[in-house]
Amino acid sequence: MGRVIILECGFGLDGVGSGDGVRGGDERGGSIPEVSAVDGPRTGRPPSVVRGLSIPERLTTVATRMFAVRGFEGTTVQELVEATGITKGGFYHYFSSKDDLLREIYSRLLAEQAARLETVAEGPGDAADRLRLVASDVVATTLADIEAVTVVARSMHLLAPDVQATVRADRRRYHDRFCDLILDGQQSGEFRPDVTPDLVADFFFGAVHYLPVWFHADGPLSAEEVGAHFAELLVSSVRHPTMRSANSE
């Protein structure tokens, strides 16, 4: 369930903002909750799987939490390897830099959402049904991995320009596929022809990008309920007036 909570942060509508990492502890700046290392003594060479996760998965999981609480710039590689119980050599075997790790956090999140978008877009149902499903799903998956979303939003601008360009290209492909659903609805007569799909997508994702600012898991609305509300607001805003009349009869 989710309640409104305002966090101290800067947030950009395109998902790239500025500001410190999410405050940890009591939300007023406490230290990061303890992240335990690998079970058992260190041998100088980390096992390939740590507590059921591969080393890259363990690193991305722990890094996501630490970047969210301490900030990307406030977390060192040394702190990451200590928290995961591996060596620096183990870290650099899988990631060339901390920047590379940040990009992996984003890539995993976007890849999951893109795959789910493609499944729904190519699935059954009219354009309104598919757009509703995609919109509710992206909200639910965003809130399910809210720390990763927060990290990406606050830290992506710190990456090298060429990496930022790659990230923007990945995000643009997702954006364009989302817009295709709106175009489908316009061509079928379900959606208004006087709205620009790009603008509709920017409007919707602007709201999605602000979810980490106010959503909290113990309030009156669950992630799925927030997703359902967002989806209905989106579909209602683009539905053709004749379709509204037909649905109300």
Sequence and secondary structure as in RCSB ss.txt:
>XXXX:A:sequence
MGRVIILECGFGLDGVGSGDGVRGGDERGGSIPEVSAVDGPRTGRPPSVVRGLSIPERLTTVATRMFAVRGFEGT
TVQELVEATGITKGGFYHYFSSKDDLLREIYSRLLAEQAARLETVAEGPGDAADRLRLVASDVVATTLADIEAVT
VVARSMHLLAPDVQATVRADRRRYHDRFCDLILDGQQSGEFRPDVTPDLVADFFFGAVHYLPVWFHADGPLSAEE
VGAHFAELLVSSVRHPTMRSANSE
>XXXX:A:secstr
 EEE   S    TTS   S    BTTTTSB        SS   SS  SEETTEEHHHHHHHHHHHHHHHH STT 
 HHHHHHHHT  HHHHHHH SSHHHHHHHHHHHHHHHHHHHHHHHHTSSS HHHHHHHHHHHHHHHHHHTHHHHH
HHHHHGGGS HHHHHHHHHHHHHHHHHHHHHHHHHHHHTSB TTS HHHHHHHHHHHHHTHHHHEEEEEEE HHH
HHHHHHHHHHHHHB HHHHHHHH 
